[in-house]
Amino acid sequence: MPVTGSIVSLRLTRNTAHFEDVDYPHAQALDKSTMMALSSLKWIWEYHSVLIEGTTGVGKTYIACALAYKACL
């Protein structure tokens, strides 16, 4: 399946989510180095999981969509 088909089949709520667009100074609880490590997708090849938790409105869905989008590229 082509990459664009993979991304469309995910049905992401935020299909334009990218790690480069995260406003780290605004999102105080996010550590940029941790987010960049996650965006390398090394955790997938090592068969690890990622748990995203936080209160309402902190960007959990955005981060999950950014991970899914990056994994399809």
C-alpha positions in Angstrom: 0.0 0.0 0.0 1.4 3.4 -0.9 2.4 5.7 2.0 -0.5 8.1 1.3 -2.9 5.2 1.4 -1.5 4.1 4.8 -2.0 7.6 6.3 -5.5 7.9 5.0 -6.4 4.4 6.3 -5.4 5.5 9.8 -8.3 7.9 10.0 -6.3 10.2 12.2 -8.3 13.0 14.0 -5.3 15.3 13.3 -3.8 14.2 10.1 -1.5 17.2 9.9 0.2 16.5 13.3 4.0 16.9 13.2 6.6 16.9 15.9 8.1 20.0 14.3 4.9 21.9 15.1 4.9 21.3 18.8 5.2 24.5 20.8 7.5 23.3 23.6 7.7 26.5 25.6 3.9 26.5 25.8 3.7 22.8 26.6 5.8 23.0 29.8 5.4 19.3 30.7 6.9 18.1 27.4 10.6 17.5 27.3 11.9 18.2 23.8 14.7 15.6 23.9 12.2 12.9 24.9 9.8 13.9 22.1 12.6 13.8 19.6 13.7 10.4 20.8 10.1 9.2 20.4 10.0 10.7 16.9 13.0 8.6 15.9 10.6 5.6 16.2 13.4 3.5 17.6 11.0 2.2 20.3 8.9 0.5 17.5 11.9 -1.6 16.3 12.7 -2.5 19.9 9.1 -3.7 20.4 8.3 -1.2 23.1 5.1 0.6 23.7 4.4 4.3 24.4 1.8 5.4 27.0 0.7 9.0 26.7 -1.1 10.4 29.7 -2.1 13.8 30.9 -5.1 16.0 31.7 -7.6 17.2 29.2 -6.3 19.6 26.6 -2.6 18.9 27.0 -2.2 17.4 23.5 -2.2 13.6 24.0 -4.2 13.1 20.8 -1.9 15.4 18.8 1.2 13.5 20.0 -0.4 10.2 19.2 -1.3 11.4 15.7 2.2 12.7 15.1 3.7 9.4 16.1 1.3 7.5 13.8 1.9 9.9 10.9 5.7 9.6 11.3 5.5 5.8 11.5 3.7 5.7 8.1 6.4 7.7 6.3 
